[in-house]
Amino acid sequence: MSSQANQSACIPPLSFSSKATRTREQPINALIAQAMADPELINFAAGLVDSHTLPVDPCREMAQTILSDNVRGRAALQYETTIGLPELRRAALRHVEALDSKSATELGLTPADFVITNGSQQSLYIIGDVLVDPGDIVIAANPSYFVYTGTLQSLGAKVMTVPMDENGMDVEAVDRLLARIEREGKLDRVRFVYCTSYFDNPTGLTLSLDRRPRLLEIVKKYSKSHRILILEDAAYRELRYDGPALPSIKSFDPTNEFTAIACTFSKPFAPGIKTGYSAVPKDLMRAILDQKGNHDFGSSSLCQHIAMEAMRGGQYAEQVENLKAGYSKKLRTMLDSLDRCMPKADGLHWTHPTGGLYVWLTLPSSIDTSRQGMFAAAVEAGVLYVPGVYCFQPDDAGHVPTNHLRLCFGNVPAEKVEPGIEKLAQVVRNSLRGTGPSPVTSEEHGRGARATQSA
Ligand SMILES: Cc1ncc(COP(=O)(O)O)c(C=O)c1O
């Protein structure tokens, strides 16, 4: 053996941080990558927006406008401040005022309360990072947006859950959970309640109007030694195809103390500019900016200029309307196809969202939708979904329900939605005739509890 080979055999391993060790790989990436090797596959798994509707022409023109002016072009190619482009933060505030039909004064917000981030994910991450020490408690719905519960797990949070119903997160269950935590003497460990308030990922469900101020009332009631925050994730807010436009939870917090709202340009405009904006309480902003200073000391300036130009010039509003027209048709087709194709069986039902990109199916508990169960048969049949098991936190015994699945119609061509549901229905029919469940352990679930590129 050469001395070089001898040396490399002795190289000791790296010593990873406890955070790196807590951060788990997402097997769903591999599942999707493997399955996508088949171009015929109908992919209801990837949480992608529709590639064909992305605003290529408007973005080309806006980039030209920005870069054809030397002064502006230089600004767009220079570093921006950590908090973000002032004009974009002002535009974001005007936008939130319009969505909530309230003035900035009524909302208790100024442009200084807005931070621009690399998508809303960075804001969610940093807010978790500045509030959570390992062992601290975060309350979330079960199921929840699995990328973020993965982030929380990586930060060492103990994620405690409450159920969802057709009105979104069960906020009375949040009240009961906080009361229990207080009885157990652990209220000082509760940091925030994470709530996707519009067209949730993965269920498509929306928090009802009456639950919004009520959730705020609940966190205020338990904010004793410190404030318990609501982290409102409004990623899908503007993809509303039907039903009333609901005010944000944030809009019920006129002193801007108990709620942070995370918004994004990804879903209503283009994920490629990876730009989001959040309105947060003042003391939280200080901590966020200190962390963001360490992350990147400011998001992409050029992307911020494009986002601002799109809001100012109307391209953003136009894109939202285009997307709503396309997505609402696909959602209708998906729901109609489910009605038409799915077998009638006790315990088989699905959500009926009025916006967003997802439909959530519950199958009889005898059917296991995970990769040990129906998943392989679905891939074989040419259709892909996200097994629901990835979206749940384990119960006290370490088990997660195995009989759910998430469907995303975002990037599936309109004409493929119905054939995809037909295939899936056939797989469900076969499963109903066949096998029973195979329990999923928390260890296996944990491996699935983290991000996928196409969340
Ligand atoms: C519920 C939810 N929140 C936040 C995000 C983050 O998206 P982005 O960082 O692109 O804004 C996503 C992405 O899929 C999401 O589904």
PDBQT file of the ligand as one rigid body, heavy atoms in Angstrom, charges set to zero:
ROOT
HETATM    1  C1  LIG A 501     -46.821  26.416   3.285  1.00  0.00    +0.000 C 
HETATM    2  C2  LIG A 501     -45.556  26.921   2.669  1.00  0.00    +0.000 A 
HETATM    3  N1  LIG A 501     -44.908  27.911   3.276  1.00  0.00    +0.000 NA
HETATM    4  C3  LIG A 501     -43.755  28.404   2.796  1.00  0.00    +0.000 A 
HETATM    5  C4  LIG A 501     -43.200  27.897   1.636  1.00  0.00    +0.000 A 
HETATM    6  C5  LIG A 501     -41.881  28.472   1.181  1.00  0.00    +0.000 C 
HETATM    7  O1  LIG A 501     -41.878  28.926  -0.110  1.00  0.00    +0.000 OA
HETATM    8  P1  LIG A 501     -40.885  30.089  -0.597  1.00  0.00    +0.000 P 
HETATM    9  O2  LIG A 501     -39.647  30.018   0.246  1.00  0.00    +0.000 OA
HETATM   10  O3  LIG A 501     -40.598  29.766  -2.010  1.00  0.00    +0.000 OA
HETATM   11  O4  LIG A 501     -41.587  31.377  -0.376  1.00  0.00    +0.000 OA
HETATM   12  C6  LIG A 501     -43.838  26.851   0.955  1.00  0.00    +0.000 A 
HETATM   13  C7  LIG A 501     -43.256  26.256  -0.258  1.00  0.00    +0.000 C 
HETATM   14  O5  LIG A 501     -43.707  25.313  -0.827  1.00  0.00    +0.000 OA
HETATM   15  C8  LIG A 501     -45.054  26.349   1.491  1.00  0.00    +0.000 A 
HETATM   16  O6  LIG A 501     -45.711  25.354   0.893  1.00  0.00    +0.000 OA
ENDROOT
TORSDOF 0
